[in-house]
Amino acid sequence: MEKFAIEKSTIMSYFKENYSNYIKGSPFSLQKQMPVMQLRHFIKQAVRKKNSITIQLNPTFNQTTVSECTGIATFSPYSSQLILTSLDNKTIHLINSEQIRHIRLNPNSK
């Protein structure tokens, strides 16, 4: 009976410790800030080739944590912002170039 109680308590403690990962999804690793010229080059290349990319965004006054968004990038015809449309076309992000921390290709992109 004691063995069952010990196993049950370890399962519950594991669940309590990792509950936030289940709710938030898989956590991402914090990447280094890329140089501005490298960011510009990779963004132009991703837009031209219509690759699926993941962009890591620096914290802003609205959002205090680093975040990531994934999709297909295009340039806004009306401003200097980047438009990132999700792969399922349900979410659109308007991103200023100063916000971008890191950009990378998705492993399952075209």
N, CA and C atoms as a LAMMPS dump frame, in Angstrom:
ITEM: TIMESTEP
0
ITEM: NUMBER OF ATOMS
330
ITEM: BOX BOUNDS ff ff ff
-5.0000000000000000e+02 5.0000000000000000e+02
-5.0000000000000000e+02 5.0000000000000000e+02
-5.0000000000000000e+02 5.0000000000000000e+02
ITEM: ATOMS id mol type element x y z
1 1 1 N 0.821 -1.186 0
2 1 2 C 0 0 0
3 1 3 C 0.874 1.262 0
4 2 1 N 1.976 1.227 0.749
5 2 2 C 2.863 2.375 0.792
6 2 3 C 3.483 2.653 -0.572
7 3 1 N 3.824 1.584 -1.284
8 3 2 C 4.423 1.744 -2.611
9 3 3 C 3.448 2.446 -3.552
10 4 1 N 2.175 2.096 -3.485
11 4 2 C 1.161 2.728 -4.324
12 4 3 C 1.042 4.209 -3.983
13 5 1 N 1.081 4.547 -2.713
14 5 2 C 0.989 5.944 -2.277
15 5 3 C 2.193 6.742 -2.754
16 6 1 N 3.375 6.155 -2.713
17 6 2 C 4.585 6.842 -3.171
18 6 3 C 4.506 7.093 -4.676
19 7 1 N 4.08 6.076 -5.453
20 7 2 C 3.962 6.242 -6.899
21 7 3 C 2.931 7.304 -7.245
22 8 1 N 1.828 7.326 -6.523
23 8 2 C 0.786 8.301 -6.787
24 8 3 C 1.282 9.71 -6.493
25 9 1 N 2.024 9.897 -5.419
26 9 2 C 2.51 11.232 -5.067
27 9 3 C 3.54 11.73 -6.079
28 10 1 N 4.371 10.861 -6.602
29 10 2 C 5.35 11.315 -7.6
30 10 3 C 4.665 11.69 -8.903
31 11 1 N 3.622 10.985 -9.264
32 11 2 C 2.883 11.33 -10.477
33 11 3 C 2.215 12.695 -10.314
34 12 1 N 1.602 12.915 -9.169
35 12 2 C 0.933 14.199 -8.925
36 12 3 C 1.931 15.349 -8.863
37 13 1 N 3.074 15.13 -8.246
38 13 2 C 4.066 16.205 -8.178
39 13 3 C 4.613 16.508 -9.573
40 14 1 N 4.826 15.496 -10.39
41 14 2 C 5.277 15.708 -11.767
42 14 3 C 4.246 16.522 -12.543
43 15 1 N 2.968 16.164 -12.382
44 15 2 C 1.908 16.871 -13.086
45 15 3 C 1.835 18.328 -12.641
46 16 1 N 1.948 18.586 -11.344
47 16 2 C 1.893 19.95 -10.826
48 16 3 C 3.056 20.789 -11.349
49 17 1 N 4.25 20.198 -11.414
50 17 2 C 5.428 20.928 -11.874
51 17 3 C 5.358 21.245 -13.361
52 18 1 N 4.766 20.35 -14.156
53 18 2 C 4.758 20.515 -15.604
54 18 3 C 3.413 20.948 -16.161
55 19 1 N 2.493 21.354 -15.31
56 19 2 C 1.155 21.74 -15.764
57 19 3 C 1.204 22.924 -16.715
58 20 1 N 2.041 23.892 -16.43
59 20 2 C 2.107 25.08 -17.282
60 20 3 C 2.557 24.722 -18.696
61 21 1 N 3.408 23.729 -18.856
62 21 2 C 3.836 23.316 -20.194
63 21 3 C 2.691 22.695 -20.981
64 22 1 N 1.791 22.001 -20.286
65 22 2 C 0.635 21.414 -20.967
66 22 3 C -0.319 22.495 -21.455
67 23 1 N -0.494 23.525 -20.656
68 23 2 C -1.404 24.602 -21.016
69 23 3 C -0.822 25.474 -22.122
70 24 1 N 0.428 25.872 -21.984
71 24 2 C 1.054 26.796 -22.917
72 24 3 C 1.546 26.125 -24.192
73 25 1 N 1.671 24.842 -24.223
74 25 2 C 2.276 24.159 -25.353
75 25 3 C 3.755 23.984 -25.093
76 26 1 N 4.478 23.6 -26.104
77 26 2 C 5.905 23.359 -25.903
78 26 3 C 6.652 24.688 -25.765
79 27 1 N 7.476 24.833 -24.74
80 27 2 C 8.22 26.073 -24.57
81 27 3 C 9.319 26.18 -25.628
82 28 1 N 9.688 27.395 -25.955
83 28 2 C 10.747 27.6 -26.932
84 28 3 C 11.993 28.096 -26.231
85 29 1 N 13.111 27.933 -26.891
86 29 2 C 14.372 28.387 -26.305
87 29 3 C 14.644 29.823 -26.742
88 30 1 N 15.174 30.592 -25.851
89 30 2 C 15.489 31.991 -26.112
90 30 3 C 16.713 32.061 -27.018
91 31 1 N 16.585 32.753 -28.124
92 31 2 C 17.665 32.88 -29.1
93 31 3 C 18.371 34.224 -28.931
94 32 1 N 19.581 34.311 -29.455
95 32 2 C 20.35 35.555 -29.403
96 32 3 C 19.747 36.572 -30.373
97 33 1 N 19.969 37.842 -30.09
98 33 2 C 19.548 38.913 -30.982
99 33 3 C 20.397 38.856 -32.247
100 34 1 N 19.748 38.744 -33.398
101 34 2 C 20.472 38.695 -34.668
102 34 3 C 20.833 40.118 -35.102
103 35 1 N 21.933 40.284 -35.829
104 35 2 C 22.295 41.601 -36.36
105 35 3 C 21.24 42.102 -37.346
106 36 1 N 21.08 43.4 -37.425
107 36 2 C 20.035 44.017 -38.25
108 36 3 C 20.199 43.643 -39.723
109 37 1 N 21.402 43.685 -40.238
110 37 2 C 21.618 43.366 -41.658
111 37 3 C 21.258 41.914 -41.957
112 38 1 N 21.563 41.016 -41.045
113 38 2 C 21.235 39.607 -41.231
114 38 3 C 19.715 39.413 -41.199
115 39 1 N 19.039 40.094 -40.282
116 39 2 C 17.581 40.011 -40.223
117 39 3 C 16.943 40.491 -41.52
118 40 1 N 17.407 41.627 -42.028
119 40 2 C 16.859 42.176 -43.281
120 40 3 C 17.05 41.193 -44.435
121 41 1 N 18.235 40.613 -44.508
122 41 2 C 18.532 39.671 -45.583
123 41 3 C 17.617 38.447 -45.504
124 42 1 N 17.487 37.86 -44.317
125 42 2 C 16.665 36.656 -44.166
126 42 3 C 15.188 36.94 -44.393
127 43 1 N 14.717 38.114 -43.972
128 43 2 C 13.313 38.462 -44.198
129 43 3 C 13.035 38.628 -45.686
130 44 1 N 13.905 39.338 -46.391
131 44 2 C 13.724 39.503 -47.838
132 44 3 C 13.715 38.155 -48.546
133 45 1 N 14.61 37.279 -48.147
134 45 2 C 14.692 35.951 -48.746
135 45 3 C 13.429 35.127 -48.446
136 46 1 N 12.936 35.19 -47.216
137 46 2 C 11.733 34.43 -46.836
138 46 3 C 10.502 34.946 -47.571
139 47 1 N 10.407 36.258 -47.75
140 47 2 C 9.267 36.835 -48.474
141 47 3 C 9.333 36.445 -49.942
142 48 1 N 10.514 36.543 -50.535
143 48 2 C 10.668 36.21 -51.952
144 48 3 C 10.363 34.742 -52.232
145 49 1 N 10.832 33.845 -51.365
146 49 2 C 10.639 32.406 -51.576
147 49 3 C 9.341 31.872 -50.966
148 50 1 N 8.625 32.733 -50.215
149 50 2 C 7.375 32.342 -49.535
150 50 3 C 7.581 31.136 -48.621
151 51 1 N 8.671 31.172 -47.862
152 51 2 C 8.973 30.113 -46.902
153 51 3 C 8.189 30.31 -45.608
154 52 1 N 7.92 29.215 -44.937
155 52 2 C 7.322 29.262 -43.614
156 52 3 C 8.446 29.542 -42.619
157 53 1 N 8.278 30.606 -41.818
158 53 2 C 9.313 31.017 -40.882
159 53 3 C 8.736 31.156 -39.474
160 54 1 N 9.635 31.139 -38.508
161 54 2 C 9.293 31.425 -37.123
162 54 3 C 10.09 32.649 -36.701
163 55 1 N 9.389 33.63 -36.163
164 55 2 C 10.019 34.871 -35.724
165 55 3 C 9.894 34.961 -34.213
166 56 1 N 11.015 35.219 -33.559
167 56 2 C 11.009 35.436 -32.115
168 56 3 C 11.021 36.941 -31.89
169 57 1 N 10.068 37.421 -31.087
170 57 2 C 9.882 38.851 -30.88
171 57 3 C 10.391 39.279 -29.513
172 58 1 N 11.048 40.442 -29.48
173 58 2 C 11.509 41.028 -28.229
174 58 3 C 10.316 41.519 -27.413
175 59 1 N 10.474 41.638 -26.102
176 59 2 C 9.398 42.192 -25.276
177 59 3 C 9.103 43.646 -25.657
178 60 1 N 7.848 44.039 -25.518
179 60 2 C 7.42 45.413 -25.768
180 60 3 C 6.689 45.923 -24.539
181 61 1 N 6.198 47.146 -24.608
182 61 2 C 5.45 47.675 -23.465
183 61 3 C 4.101 46.985 -23.31
184 62 1 N 3.559 46.409 -24.394
185 62 2 C 2.301 45.663 -24.317
186 62 3 C 2.507 44.231 -23.846
187 63 1 N 3.581 43.628 -24.275
188 63 2 C 3.877 42.237 -23.935
189 63 3 C 5.246 42.187 -23.275
190 64 1 N 5.278 41.718 -22.053
191 64 2 C 6.511 41.803 -21.263
192 64 3 C 7.433 40.597 -21.411
193 65 1 N 7.034 39.607 -22.2
194 65 2 C 7.863 38.421 -22.386
195 65 3 C 8.22 38.245 -23.852
196 66 1 N 9.251 37.459 -24.089
197 66 2 C 9.631 37.108 -25.46
198 66 3 C 8.588 36.134 -25.996
199 67 1 N 8.181 36.332 -27.253
200 67 2 C 7.176 35.45 -27.862
201 67 3 C 7.636 35.015 -29.242
202 68 1 N 6.977 34.011 -29.768
203 68 2 C 7.262 33.512 -31.118
204 68 3 C 5.974 33.429 -31.914
205 69 1 N 6.089 33.658 -33.21
206 69 2 C 4.963 33.454 -34.111
207 69 3 C 5.493 32.816 -35.393
208 70 1 N 4.646 32.022 -36.022
209 70 2 C 5.035 31.242 -37.184
210 70 3 C 4.072 31.512 -38.324
211 71 1 N 4.599 31.562 -39.551
212 71 2 C 3.743 31.747 -40.705
213 71 3 C 4.528 32.115 -41.952
214 72 1 N 3.783 32.625 -42.929
215 72 2 C 4.345 33.077 -44.204
216 72 3 C 4.408 34.601 -44.17
217 73 1 N 5.565 35.16 -44.462
218 73 2 C 5.772 36.604 -44.368
219 73 3 C 5.552 37.296 -45.706
220 74 1 N 4.966 38.486 -45.64
221 74 2 C 4.842 39.392 -46.777
222 74 3 C 5.1 40.808 -46.27
223 75 1 N 5.457 41.709 -47.187
224 75 2 C 5.651 43.099 -46.818
225 75 3 C 4.327 43.83 -46.919
226 76 1 N 4.065 44.713 -45.977
227 76 2 C 2.848 45.52 -46.012
228 76 3 C 2.97 46.558 -47.113
229 77 1 N 1.946 46.691 -47.971
230 77 2 C 2.035 47.693 -49.038
231 77 3 C 1.82 49.119 -48.519
232 78 1 N 1.324 49.263 -47.29
233 78 2 C 0.964 50.582 -46.771
234 78 3 C 1.877 51.096 -45.668
235 79 1 N 2.772 50.243 -45.168
236 79 2 C 3.677 50.665 -44.102
237 79 3 C 4.975 49.865 -44.185
238 80 1 N 5.846 50.09 -43.216
239 80 2 C 7.113 49.356 -43.197
240 80 3 C 7.012 48.08 -42.379
241 81 1 N 5.799 47.681 -42.003
242 81 2 C 5.615 46.487 -41.193
243 81 3 C 5.674 45.217 -42.03
244 82 1 N 5.946 44.136 -41.339
245 82 2 C 5.951 42.804 -41.929
246 82 3 C 4.634 42.136 -41.544
247 83 1 N 3.979 41.503 -42.495
248 83 2 C 2.732 40.787 -42.241
249 83 3 C 3.06 39.309 -42.196
250 84 1 N 2.753 38.667 -41.071
251 84 2 C 3.005 37.241 -40.904
252 84 3 C 1.657 36.542 -40.765
253 85 1 N 1.309 35.753 -41.781
254 85 2 C 0.04 35.033 -41.792
255 85 3 C 0.3 33.592 -41.381
256 86 1 N -0.477 33.096 -40.41
257 86 2 C -0.278 31.731 -39.922
258 86 3 C -0.54 30.73 -41.041
259 87 1 N -0.047 29.516 -40.853
260 87 2 C -0.154 28.486 -41.882
261 87 3 C -1.598 28.087 -42.145
262 88 1 N -2.474 28.219 -41.134
263 88 2 C -3.882 27.884 -41.326
264 88 3 C -4.724 29.106 -41.709
265 89 1 N -4.082 30.253 -41.96
266 89 2 C -4.72 31.507 -42.366
267 89 3 C -5.741 32.018 -41.358
268 90 1 N -5.562 31.694 -40.084
269 90 2 C -6.491 32.156 -39.053
270 90 3 C -5.94 33.328 -38.245
271 91 1 N -4.622 33.539 -38.285
272 91 2 C -4.005 34.597 -37.484
273 91 3 C -3.068 35.417 -38.356
274 92 1 N -3.123 36.728 -38.164
275 92 2 C -2.225 37.639 -38.878
276 92 3 C -1.509 38.504 -37.844
277 93 1 N -0.185 38.57 -37.955
278 93 2 C 0.627 39.401 -37.062
279 93 3 C 1.207 40.544 -37.887
280 94 1 N 1.102 41.764 -37.371
281 94 2 C 1.784 42.911 -37.947
282 94 3 C 3.01 43.168 -37.088
283 95 1 N 4.177 43.079 -37.695
284 95 2 C 5.426 43.117 -36.934
285 95 3 C 6.292 44.271 -37.423
286 96 1 N 6.757 45.076 -36.485
287 96 2 C 7.742 46.111 -36.796
288 96 3 C 9.126 45.472 -36.788
289 97 1 N 10.006 45.957 -37.621
290 97 2 C 11.334 45.352 -37.73
291 97 3 C 12.129 45.468 -36.423
292 98 1 N 11.856 46.499 -35.605
293 98 2 C 12.576 46.656 -34.338
294 98 3 C 12.196 45.581 -33.33
295 99 1 N 11.047 44.963 -33.5
296 99 2 C 10.566 43.945 -32.572
297 99 3 C 11.276 42.605 -32.748
298 100 1 N 11.831 42.351 -33.928
299 100 2 C 12.335 41.024 -34.258
300 100 3 C 13.66 40.749 -33.551
301 101 1 N 13.698 39.635 -32.877
302 101 2 C 14.899 39.189 -32.171
303 101 3 C 15.649 38.15 -32.991
304 102 1 N 14.903 37.216 -33.577
305 102 2 C 15.507 36.085 -34.27
306 102 3 C 14.524 35.57 -35.309
307 103 1 N 15.037 35.079 -36.412
308 103 2 C 14.201 34.501 -37.46
309 103 3 C 14.823 33.184 -37.906
310 104 1 N 13.976 32.192 -38.16
311 104 2 C 14.483 30.914 -38.635
312 104 3 C 13.432 30.235 -39.505
313 105 1 N 13.919 29.37 -40.387
314 105 2 C 13.024 28.577 -41.233
315 105 3 C 12.387 27.475 -40.426
316 106 1 N 11.162 27.15 -40.741
317 106 2 C 10.524 25.999 -40.119
318 106 3 C 11.064 24.742 -40.769
319 107 1 N 11.267 23.688 -40.008
320 107 2 C 11.816 22.443 -40.585
321 107 3 C 10.878 21.805 -41.602
322 108 1 N 9.591 22.074 -41.513
323 108 2 C 8.632 21.47 -42.441
324 108 3 C 8.216 22.431 -43.542
325 109 1 N 9.025 23.478 -43.802
326 109 2 C 8.663 24.443 -44.845
327 109 3 C 8.938 23.882 -46.219
328 110 1 N 8.469 24.602 -47.211
329 110 2 C 8.584 24.152 -48.614
330 110 3 C 10.009 23.875 -49.016
